[in-house]
Amino acid sequence: MATFEQVPEILEVTLRDGSYLIDFQFTAEDTATIAAALETVGFRWIEIGHGLGLNASQSGRGMAAATDEEYMEAASQALTRAKWGMFFIPGIGREGDIRVAANHGMSFLRIGTNVTEATLAEPYIALAKELGLIVSYNAMKSYAVSPAEFGAVVAKVHRWGADIACLVDSAGSMDPDSVAAYLRAARAESASPLGYHGHDNLSLAMANTLRAIEEGAVLVDSSLQGMGRSAGNTVTEVLVAILQRRGAMAHIDLNAAMDVGQGLIQPLLGKRGVDPMAVTGGLAKFHSSFTGKVQGYARKHQIDVRDLIVRLCQEDQVSAPDEVLERLSHELASLKMPRVLSIPAFRVESGTEKTSAEALDVLLKELRARAVKAGKFSALNVVTGEKPLDDFLVSGNIHSTQSHVVGSVTLTSDQHLNTLLHAVDGRTDVLLLDVDRKPFGPTKPAETAEATLKKTVLLTYLDSRVWVEAVEDQVVRLLHEALNDSEIVIAGDHPRSRFLAMRFAERGARVALLPDPDQTRNTPSLDNLRSLSLDGSELKLSVMTAESGAGFAALGRASVVIVWPSGTPWFGERFTKRLLRTTYVVDAGIGTILPDGIAEAQRRGCLLLRVNIWPALTGSLSAAHESLMETREALGWETLDGVPVVAGGAMGKDGDVIVDSVHHPTRVIGVCDGQGGVRFRYREQEAERVRRVQTEINRLRVAPQLTGTSAS
């Protein structure tokens, strides 16, 4: 039978139960990193893997970000002292899965059945014991039987060889007294060690866990930040704080545990979770009104504010005298207490060269995992290349914005596009498709994608336009938004560089275009360009020969030089030697500055940059996606309590009420004037209609939920 180094022990279940909250998207790398952090903090029992246990992905219970074996490899690589284990449900997991896990060095197996179906566990308990594993039987939905019946189940699994039997409050429905009743009934029937796993649906998970410990439970489950299925689990950080105040868990570094929870887990939870300062305040009996003052001393002396709070409250729990804070801060600073955890980097890779299809599969998995964990949309940018490719090219760069996690693929043929569309559909939320007309590329990309995609949202953009916006945005930021009368030179004269020149000139800049030296002398007039601007007559635009006195003079005055040739790179040392030390040199075509030009610019101290396409590209994605959602969710005509309402830009009749969304209204905006405008001062009859609409909106907002808000 299993023995426990200390009673109680905490079984840390973040990586298993917490995976429900992110659709099982902990990666193998996440598993290794978080498991290593937990071990470093001091936890000795760590559960990993799919929330529903071994073989859950393969049996259609939700596709995890990694395979069972990848999770096993990650844990065995990361952990050297802590025991690690996985969950197993008969009918989902198979005997072979247990054998594979045992071969990977797994220490314990948790076998779970409904409490009424315990006999399903018997053969698997026997197999796990034969393989040398510590076995916990988890009686899921324990509350479905009486305490006496639960006690009989515990006695039965103990006879079968289970090392521990766990009371499981799957619905978070129990209270401390019922927990005590079930555990006492189990103790009366068997000598089996007991455990407890609870959920926080009634905000009693912590109280129940503490009562379970008082009733003799030797192993209790908890998760960092309470991350777990439904309402979550017992919060690890708080449980450790309470038990340390009771004289237990001295081997766990509480502050480090809170740091791991705050740094690695809380970002996955949105506004859920616990504040380490609040936990520390409760542990130390510290009044939050002194927080700012204590933080000031901690910053001044470069110490952990939590250590200072604990020491302060050991001396004074009523006030925070400056002389005491100063003395304690000096004492703590002299101790030089290390606080930053050292967690090794882990990455589980095959090390073999991947085909384009394999690389795409890896990218899609990574996009989904990152997006789900961050509460964002996953998006794949598909851009047409400038030169023909044998196969589509998958970029290794993943970019994250406030709303999207974005990867990128380059292709140049209809075949590439068709292959990619079938592979992508349903595996990413959004496909952002370049529909620029280029020499190499799909013939009708938007039409092909619209006909193929059934689950993934299609959005389109023009790569050439986004590229111009990217260069413009980068330069505007470099010049701190003020371009009036600034000198800008664009080395290259072609449609995109001219469009860029017009955009700068509209901001008040003086822009000189330098055509490629081998470009025809018949340079098109700038009049057509000026005609496209709302303020064309005032645009300060000029075209001059690069190797002329005027061209050299323009380079010598320029705040920014943008190198974007129409053909072969030509901008080299003979041009960069004319630049000021403070000049920004932007390689807009990427790879279009000659090596001697780069060397000379660096020697002169110029600031060299390459264009960064991502801000403009993701900005285009966010705007397009927001526009689509506005069209789908808000735009339309409807009636509320018999009153016509419009939203999302839809034009209504005179007196129709305008709301923020026809499908999910939350407020009244105004009243239509019948000509596309809005009135905010209402006639008497209109005021009554507005009151009726707002009353109906209020009713809808508090109407009973028919589907709930989250899976349990």
C-alpha positions in Angstrom: 0.0 0.0 0.0 1.0 3.6 -0.6 2.6 5.6 2.3 2.4 9.4 2.6 5.4 11.4 3.7 3.2 13.9 5.4 -0.5 14.1 6.2 -2.3 15.8 4.6 -0.7 15.8 1.1 -2.0 18.0 -1.7 -2.6 16.5 -5.1 -2.1 19.4 -7.5 -4.6 19.0 -10.4 -4.2 22.2 -12.4 -2.9 20.4 -15.4 -5.7 17.8 -15.5 -8.8 19.3 -14.1 -7.8 22.8 -15.1 -7.6 21.7 -18.8 -11.4 21.7 -19.0 -11.4 25.4 -18.8 -9.2 25.8 -21.9 -10.8 23.0 -23.9 -7.9 20.6 -23.0 -5.3 22.9 -24.7 -2.4 22.6 -22.3 0.4 21.6 -24.6 3.2 19.2 -23.8 5.5 22.2 -23.3 2.9 23.8 -20.9 2.8 20.5 -19.0 6.6 20.3 -18.6 6.9 24.0 -17.6 4.0 24.0 -15.1 4.9 20.6 -13.7 8.5 21.7 -13.2 7.4 24.9 -11.5 5.1 22.9 -9.1 7.9 20.5 -8.2 10.2 23.4 -7.6 7.7 25.1 -5.3 7.4 21.9 -3.3 4.4 19.9 -4.5 5.0 16.1 -4.4 1.8 14.8 -6.2 1.0 16.3 -9.7 -1.7 15.1 -12.0 -1.4 15.7 -15.8 -3.2 15.0 -19.0 -6.6 15.3 -20.6 -9.4 16.2 -18.2 -11.2 13.0 -19.0 -8.1 10.9 -18.7 -6.2 8.4 -20.9 -7.4 7.9 -24.5 -10.0 10.7 -24.1 -8.9 12.5 -27.3 -8.9 9.4 -29.4 -12.3 8.4 -28.1 -13.9 11.7 -29.2 -14.1 13.4 -25.8 -12.4 16.6 -27.0 -9.1 16.8 -28.9 -6.3 17.8 -26.5 -3.3 19.9 -27.7 -1.0 16.9 -27.2 -1.2 13.1 -27.2 -1.2 11.1 -24.0 2.4 10.0 -24.8 3.5 13.6 -25.4 2.1 14.5 -22.0 3.9 11.5 -20.4 7.2 12.4 -22.0 6.8 16.0 -20.9 6.2 15.0 -17.2 8.9 12.4 -17.2 11.4 14.9 -18.6 10.4 17.7 -16.3 10.0 15.9 -12.9 12.8 14.4 -10.9 11.3 14.2 -7.4 7.5 14.7 -7.5 5.1 11.8 -8.3 3.1 12.3 -11.4 -0.1 10.5 -12.5 -3.0 10.5 -14.9 -6.8 9.9 -14.8 -8.5 6.8 -16.2 -12.2 6.1 -16.8 -13.2 2.6 -17.8 -14.8 2.7 -21.2 -12.7 5.6 -22.3 -9.3 4.4 -21.3 -7.9 1.0 -22.3 -5.5 -1.5 -20.6 -2.9 -0.7 -23.1 -3.0 3.0 -22.1 -2.1 2.1 -18.5 0.8 -0.1 -19.7 2.2 2.7 -21.8 1.9 5.2 -18.9 3.7 2.8 -16.6 6.5 2.4 -19.1 6.9 6.2 -19.1 7.6 6.2 -15.4 4.1 7.3 -14.1 3.8 6.9 -10.4 0.1 6.8 -9.7 -3.2 6.2 -11.6 -6.5 7.6 -10.6 -9.3 5.3 -11.7 -12.7 7.1 -11.8 -16.2 5.6 -12.2 -19.6 6.8 -11.1 -20.0 5.7 -7.5 -22.8 3.4 -8.6 -20.5 1.6 -11.1 -17.5 0.8 -9.0 -17.3 -2.8 -10.2 -16.0 -1.4 -13.6 -12.8 -0.4 -11.8 -11.9 -3.8 -10.4 -9.8 -5.2 -13.4 -8.0 -1.9 -13.9 -7.1 -1.6 -10.2 -5.6 -5.1 -10.4 -3.6 -4.3 -13.6 -2.3 -1.0 -12.2 -1.1 -2.7 -9.0 0.5 -5.4 -11.1 2.4 -2.7 -12.9 3.6 -1.2 -9.6 1.4 1.9 -9.7 -0.1 3.7 -6.7 -3.9 3.5 -7.3 -6.6 5.9 -6.2 -10.2 5.0 -6.8 -12.2 8.2 -7.4 -15.9 7.7 -6.7 -17.4 10.2 -9.1 -20.7 11.8 -8.0 -20.2 10.3 -4.5 -23.3 12.2 -3.3 -25.5 10.0 -5.5 -25.5 7.3 -2.8 -25.9 7.5 1.0 -22.9 7.8 3.3 -23.3 4.1 4.3 -23.4 3.0 0.6 -20.3 5.1 0.0 -18.6 3.4 2.9 -19.4 0.0 1.4 -17.9 1.1 -2.0 -14.7 2.2 -0.2 -14.4 -1.1 1.5 -14.9 -3.0 -1.7 -12.2 -1.1 -3.7 -9.8 -1.4 -0.8 -10.2 -5.2 -0.9 -9.5 -5.0 -4.7 -6.1 -3.3 -3.9 -6.8 0.4 -4.3 -4.3 2.4 -2.2 -6.7 5.2 -1.5 -10.4 5.9 -2.0 -11.4 9.5 -2.9 -14.7 11.2 -2.1 -15.6 13.2 -5.2 -18.1 16.1 -5.0 -18.4 16.3 -8.8 -21.2 18.9 -8.8 -19.9 21.1 -5.9 -23.1 20.3 -4.0 -21.8 19.1 -0.7 -21.3 21.0 2.5 -18.8 20.4 5.4 -21.2 18.3 7.4 -22.0 16.0 4.5 -18.3 15.6 3.7 -17.7 14.6 7.3 -20.6 12.1 7.2 -19.3 10.3 4.1 -15.8 10.1 5.3 -16.8 8.8 8.8 -19.0 6.2 7.1 -16.0 5.1 5.0 -13.7 4.9 8.0 -16.3 2.8 9.8 -16.2 0.2 7.0 -12.5 0.1 6.0 -9.0 1.1 6.9 -8.5 2.5 3.5 -6.7 5.9 3.3 -9.2 8.6 2.1 -9.0 11.5 -0.2 -11.2 14.4 -1.3 -11.9 16.2 -4.6 -14.3 19.1 -4.6 -15.8 21.8 -6.8 -16.8 25.3 -5.8 -20.3 25.6 -7.2 -21.6 26.7 -3.8 -18.4 28.4 -2.7 -17.7 25.6 -0.2 -14.8 23.8 -1.9 -12.3 25.3 0.6 -14.5 24.6 3.7 -15.2 21.1 2.5 -11.5 20.4 1.9 -10.5 21.6 5.3 -13.3 19.5 6.9 -12.0 16.5 4.9 -8.6 17.0 6.4 -10.0 17.3 9.9 -11.9 14.0 9.2 -8.6 12.3 8.3 -8.3 12.7 4.6 -4.6 12.1 3.7 -4.7 13.4 0.1 -6.8 16.4 -1.0 -7.1 17.9 -4.5 -6.5 21.6 -5.4 -5.5 23.7 -8.4 -3.7 26.9 -8.8 -6.1 29.8 -8.9 -8.9 27.3 -8.5 -8.7 26.5 -12.2 -11.0 23.6 -12.8 -14.2 22.3 -14.4 -17.5 24.1 -13.8 -17.0 26.5 -10.9 -13.5 25.4 -10.3 -11.6 23.6 -7.6 -10.2 24.3 -4.1 -7.6 27.1 -4.6 -4.1 25.7 -4.1 -2.6 29.0 -3.0 -5.2 29.6 -0.3 -5.2 26.0 0.9 -1.4 26.1 1.4 -1.7 29.5 3.3 -4.3 28.1 5.7 -2.5 24.8 6.3 0.8 26.7 6.9 -1.0 28.8 9.5 -2.0 25.5 11.1 1.6 24.3 11.1 1.5 22.0 8.0 2.9 22.3 4.4 6.2 23.9 5.6 7.9 22.2 2.6 6.0 24.4 0.1 7.1 27.9 -0.8 3.9 29.8 -0.6 5.1 33.0 -2.2 6.6 31.0 -5.1 3.3 29.1 -5.5 1.4 32.3 -5.7 3.9 33.6 -8.3 3.4 30.5 -10.4 -0.3 30.8 -10.2 -0.3 34.5 -11.0 2.3 34.2 -13.8 1.3 30.9 -15.6 -2.3 30.3 -14.7 -4.1 33.5 -14.0 -3.7 34.8 -17.6 -5.8 31.8 -18.7 -8.7 32.7 -16.5 -9.8 36.3 -17.4 -11.2 37.9 -14.2 -11.3 34.6 -12.3 -8.7 33.5 -9.8 -7.2 34.9 -6.6 -5.0 37.9 -5.9 -1.7 37.0 -4.1 -1.8 40.2 -2.1 -5.3 39.3 -0.9 -4.1 35.8 0.2 -1.1 37.3 1.9 -3.3 39.9 3.7 -5.6 37.2 5.0 -2.8 35.0 6.1 -1.0 37.8 7.9 -4.1 39.7 9.2 -3.1 42.8 7.2 -5.5 45.6 6.5 -5.6 46.6 2.8 -5.7 50.4 3.6 -1.9 50.2 4.2 -1.2 48.5 0.9 0.2 51.5 -1.0 2.4 52.5 1.9 3.9 49.1 2.3 4.4 48.7 -1.4 6.4 52.0 -1.4 8.9 50.6 1.2 9.1 47.3 -0.7 10.0 49.1 -3.9 12.5 51.4 -2.1 14.4 48.4 -0.6 13.8 46.0 -3.5 12.2 43.3 -1.4 9.0 41.2 -1.8 6.1 43.2 -0.4 4.5 40.0 0.8 7.5 39.3 3.1 7.2 42.8 4.5 3.5 42.4 5.1 4.0 39.2 7.1 6.8 40.7 9.2 4.8 43.9 9.8 1.8 41.9 11.1 4.0 39.8 13.4 4.6 43.1 15.2 1.6 45.3 14.5 -1.8 44.3 13.1 -3.5 47.6 13.7 -1.2 50.2 12.1 1.8 50.5 9.8 4.3 52.9 11.5 7.0 54.3 9.2 9.8 53.6 11.7 8.7 49.9 11.9 8.4 49.6 8.1 11.9 51.1 7.6 13.5 48.8 10.1 11.8 45.7 8.8 12.6 46.6 5.2 16.3 46.9 6.2 16.2 43.6 7.9 14.6 41.8 4.9 16.9 43.5 2.4 19.9 42.3 4.4 18.7 38.7 4.1 18.7 38.8 0.3 15.9 36.3 0.1 15.8 34.7 -3.4 12.3 34.9 -5.0 12.5 34.3 -8.7 11.9 30.7 -9.6 14.3 29.0 -12.1 12.2 26.9 -14.4 14.1 25.1 -17.2 12.8 25.6 -20.8 11.1 22.5 -22.3 10.2 21.8 -25.9 9.0 18.4 -27.1 9.9 18.0 -30.8 10.5 15.1 -33.1 13.6 16.8 -34.6 12.7 15.6 -38.1 12.2 17.8 -41.2 8.5 18.4 -41.7 6.5 18.5 -45.0 4.3 21.6 -45.6 1.2 19.6 -44.6 2.9 18.5 -41.4 4.1 22.0 -40.6 0.6 23.3 -41.2 -0.9 20.7 -38.8 1.6 21.8 -36.1 0.8 25.5 -36.7 -3.0 24.9 -36.5 -2.6 23.0 -33.3 -0.5 25.8 -31.8 -2.8 28.5 -32.9 -5.8 26.8 -31.4 -4.0 26.1 -28.1 -2.8 29.6 -27.7 -6.1 31.2 -28.7 -8.2 29.0 -26.4 -5.9 29.7 -23.5 -5.9 33.4 -24.1 -9.7 33.7 -24.8 -9.0 34.9 -28.3 -9.8 34.0 -31.9 -7.3 31.8 -33.9 -6.6 33.2 -37.4 -4.5 32.0 -40.3 -3.2 34.6 -42.7 -2.8 33.2 -46.3 -0.8 35.5 -48.5 0.2 35.1 -52.2 3.9 35.0 -52.8 5.9 37.2 -55.2 7.7 34.2 -56.7 6.4 30.7 -57.6 6.7 28.0 -54.9 6.7 24.2 -55.2 4.5 23.9 -52.1 2.9 26.3 -49.7 5.3 27.8 -47.1 4.4 27.7 -43.4 5.8 30.5 -41.3 7.1 29.7 -37.8 6.1 33.2 -36.5 2.9 33.4 -34.5 1.6 36.9 -33.5 -0.8 37.7 -30.7 -3.0 40.7 -30.5 -5.7 41.9 -28.1 -8.3 39.7 -30.0 -6.5 37.2 -32.3 -3.6 34.7 -32.4 -2.3 34.7 -35.9 -0.2 32.4 -38.0 0.8 32.8 -41.7 1.1 30.7 -44.8 2.4 31.7 -48.3 1.2 30.1 -51.5 1.3 30.7 -55.2 -1.2 28.4 -56.9 -4.8 27.2 -57.0 -3.6 23.7 -56.0 -1.9 25.1 -52.9 -5.0 27.0 -51.9 -7.4 24.0 -52.4 -5.1 21.8 -50.3 -4.9 24.4 -47.6 -8.6 25.2 -47.4 -9.6 21.6 -46.9 -6.9 21.2 -44.2 -7.9 24.4 -42.4 -11.7 24.4 -42.4 -13.0 24.1 -38.8 -9.5 24.1 -37.3 -9.1 27.8 -37.1 -11.7 30.5 -36.3 -10.7 32.9 -39.1 -9.0 32.6 -42.5 -7.5 36.0 -43.6 -7.0 35.7 -47.4 -4.9 37.9 -49.6 -6.9 38.6 -52.8 -4.3 40.9 -54.4 -3.8 40.2 -58.1 -0.2 39.0 -58.5 1.7 37.3 -61.3 1.7 34.1 -59.3 -1.3 33.0 -57.3 -4.8 31.6 -57.3 -7.1 32.8 -60.0 -10.2 33.4 -57.9 -9.1 33.0 -54.3 -12.1 34.6 -52.5 -14.6 32.6 -54.6 -12.7 29.4 -54.1 -12.5 29.9 -50.3 -16.1 30.9 -49.9 -17.2 27.7 -51.7 -14.9 25.5 -49.7 -15.0 26.8 -46.1 -18.0 25.6 -44.1 -16.9 26.2 -40.5 -14.1 28.8 -40.6 -14.9 32.5 -41.2 -13.5 34.0 -44.4 -12.1 37.5 -44.4 -10.2 39.1 -47.3 -7.6 41.8 -47.7 -5.2 43.4 -50.2 -1.6 42.6 -49.3 -0.2 45.5 -51.3 -2.5 48.0 -49.5 -1.6 46.5 -46.1 2.1 46.7 -46.9 1.8 50.4 -47.7 -0.1 50.9 -44.5 2.6 49.0 -42.6 5.4 51.3 -43.9 3.3 54.4 -43.3 2.4 53.4 -39.7 6.0 52.5 -38.8 7.3 55.9 -40.1 4.5 57.9 -38.4 5.4 56.2 -35.1 9.1 56.8 -35.6 8.4 60.6 -36.2 6.1 60.7 -33.1 3.0 61.4 -35.2 4.2 64.8 -36.4 5.1 64.7 -40.1 4.3 68.3 -41.1 7.3 69.7 -43.1 9.4 66.6 -42.3 11.7 65.4 -45.2 11.0 61.9 -46.5 12.7 60.2 -49.4 11.4 57.1 -51.1 14.1 55.3 -53.1 11.9 53.6 -55.7 9.1 54.8 -58.0 6.2 52.4 -58.6 2.4 52.4 -57.9 2.9 51.3 -54.2 5.6 53.8 -53.5 3.6 56.5 -55.1 0.5 55.6 -53.0 2.8 55.7 -49.9 4.2 59.1 -51.0 0.7 60.5 -51.3 -0.2 59.3 -47.8 2.8 61.0 -46.3 2.2 64.2 -48.2 -1.4 64.3 -47.0 0.1 64.4 -43.5 2.1 67.5 -44.5 5.5 65.8 -45.2 7.8 66.9 -48.1 8.3 63.7 -50.1 10.8 63.1 -52.8 10.6 60.0 -55.0 13.9 58.6 -56.5 13.2 56.3 -59.4 15.5 53.3 -60.0 18.6 54.5 -61.8 17.9 52.1 -64.8 14.2 53.2 -64.9 12.9 55.0 -68.0 13.3 58.7 -68.1 9.6 59.1 -69.0 8.5 59.3 -65.4 4.7 59.6 -65.0 3.4 62.9 -63.9 2.4 63.4 -60.3 -0.8 65.2 -61.3 -2.8 61.9 -61.5 -1.6 61.1 -58.0 -2.6 64.6 -56.7 -6.0 64.2 -58.3 -6.7 61.2 -56.0 -6.1 63.3 -52.8 -8.7 65.5 -51.1 -6.1 68.2 -50.9 -4.0 67.5 -54.0 -3.0 71.0 -54.8 -1.2 71.3 -51.5 0.8 68.0 -51.6 4.5 68.6 -51.4 5.6 65.8 -53.8 8.5 65.7 -56.2 10.4 63.2 -58.4 14.1 63.6 -58.9 17.0 61.5 -60.3 18.7 59.5 -57.6 22.3 60.4 -58.6 21.6 64.1 -59.3 22.5 67.1 -57.1 18.8 67.4 -56.1 18.6 63.7 -55.2 21.7 63.8 -53.1 20.5 67.0 -51.4 17.2 65.4 -50.6 19.0 62.4 -49.0 21.1 64.8 -47.0 18.0 66.5 -45.5 15.8 63.4 -45.0 14.5 62.4 -41.6 13.5 59.1 -43.1 14.6 57.2 -46.2 12.4 54.4 -47.4 14.2 51.9 -49.7 11.6 50.3 -52.0 13.0 49.7 -55.5 10.8 48.6 -58.3 13.4 46.1 -59.6 16.9 45.0 -58.7 18.3 46.5 -55.4 20.5 49.5 -56.1 20.5 51.6 -52.9 24.1 51.3 -51.7 27.1 53.1 -50.2 27.1 56.0 -52.7 23.7 57.0 -51.4 23.9 56.1 -47.7 27.1 58.2 -47.3 24.9 61.3 -48.0 22.6 60.6 -44.9 22.5 62.3 -41.6 23.4 60.3 -38.5 19.8 60.8 -37.2 18.2 59.4 -40.4 16.0 56.4 -40.2 16.5 54.0 -43.1 13.6 51.6 -43.6 14.0 48.6 -45.8 10.5 48.4 -47.1 11.0 45.7 -49.7 13.1 43.5 -47.3 16.5 42.7 -48.7 16.6 45.8 -50.9 19.5 47.7 -49.4 22.9 46.6 -50.8 25.5 45.2 -48.3 27.9 48.2 -48.7 24.9 50.5 -48.1 24.1 48.8 -44.9 27.7 48.9 -43.7 28.0 52.6 -44.5 24.7 53.5 -42.8 25.8 51.6 -39.7 29.2 53.2 -39.8 27.6 56.6 -39.9 25.2 55.7 -37.0 22.0 55.8 -39.0 19.1 53.8 -37.6 18.3 50.8 -39.9 15.0 49.0 -39.8 13.0 46.6 -41.8 9.3 47.0 -42.3 7.2 45.2 -39.7 4.0 44.1 -41.5 2.3 42.6 -38.4 0.7 45.7 -36.8 -1.0 46.7 -40.0 -1.9 43.1 -41.0 -3.5 42.3 -37.6 -5.1 45.7 -37.5 -6.8 44.9 -40.8 -7.8 41.5 -39.5 -9.3 43.0 -36.3 -11.2 45.7 -38.2 -12.6 43.2 -40.8 -13.6 40.7 -38.1 -15.2 43.4 -36.0 -17.1 44.7 -39.0 -18.3 41.1 -39.8 -19.5 40.5 -36.3 -21.2 43.9 -36.2 -23.0 43.0 -39.4 -24.1 39.6 -38.2 -24.8 40.4 -34.5 -26.0 44.0 -34.5 -27.3 45.1 -38.0 -31.0 44.8 -38.7 -34.6 45.7 -38.1 -36.7 44.2 -35.3 -39.5 45.0 -32.9 -39.3 45.1 -29.1 -42.6 45.2 -27.3 -44.3 46.2 -30.6 -41.9 49.1 -31.2 -39.8 49.1 -34.4 -36.1 49.2 -33.6 -33.0 49.3 -35.8 -29.2 48.8 -35.1 -25.8 48.5 -36.7 -26.3 51.3 -39.2 -29.7 50.2 -40.5 -31.8 53.1 -41.5 -35.2 53.3 -39.9 -38.4 55.4 -40.3 -38.9 58.6 -38.5 -39.5 57.7 -34.8 -38.0 54.2 -34.9 -35.9 53.5 -31.8 -32.2 52.9 -32.3 -30.5 50.2 -30.1 -27.0 48.9 -30.0 -27.8 45.4 -31.3 -31.0 43.8 -32.7 -30.0 40.4 -31.5 -28.5 41.2 -28.1 -29.7 44.7 -27.2 -28.4 46.3 -24.0 -29.3 50.0 -24.4 -31.2 52.6 -26.4 -29.0 54.9 -28.4 -31.6 57.4 -29.8 -34.5 57.8 -32.2 -34.4 57.8 -36.0 -35.1 61.1 -37.8 -36.1 59.3 -41.0 -33.1 60.6 -43.0 -30.3 58.5 -41.6 -29.7 60.8 -38.6 -30.2 60.3 -34.8 -32.3 62.4 -32.4 -31.4 62.4 -28.7 -34.2 64.7 -27.6 -37.5 62.9 -27.9 -41.0 64.0 -28.6 -43.6 62.9 -26.0 -44.8 60.0 -28.0 -41.2 58.9 -28.8 -40.2 59.1 -25.1 -42.9 56.6 -24.3 -41.7 54.3 -27.1 -38.1 54.6 -25.8 -39.3 53.7 -22.3 -41.1 50.6 -23.6 -38.0 49.5 -25.5 -35.6 50.0 -22.6 -38.0 48.1 -20.3 -38.1 45.2 -22.7 -34.3 45.2 -22.9 -34.1 45.1 -19.1 -36.4 42.1 -19.1 -34.4 40.3 -21.7 -31.1 40.9 -19.8 -32.3 39.2 -16.7 -34.4 36.5 -18.3 -33.8 33.0 -17.0 -30.9 31.2 -18.8 -32.1 28.3 -20.9 -28.7 26.9 -21.8 -26.4 28.2 -19.0 -23.0 29.9 -19.5 -20.5 27.1 -19.2 -20.2 23.3 -19.3 -20.1 21.5 -16.0 
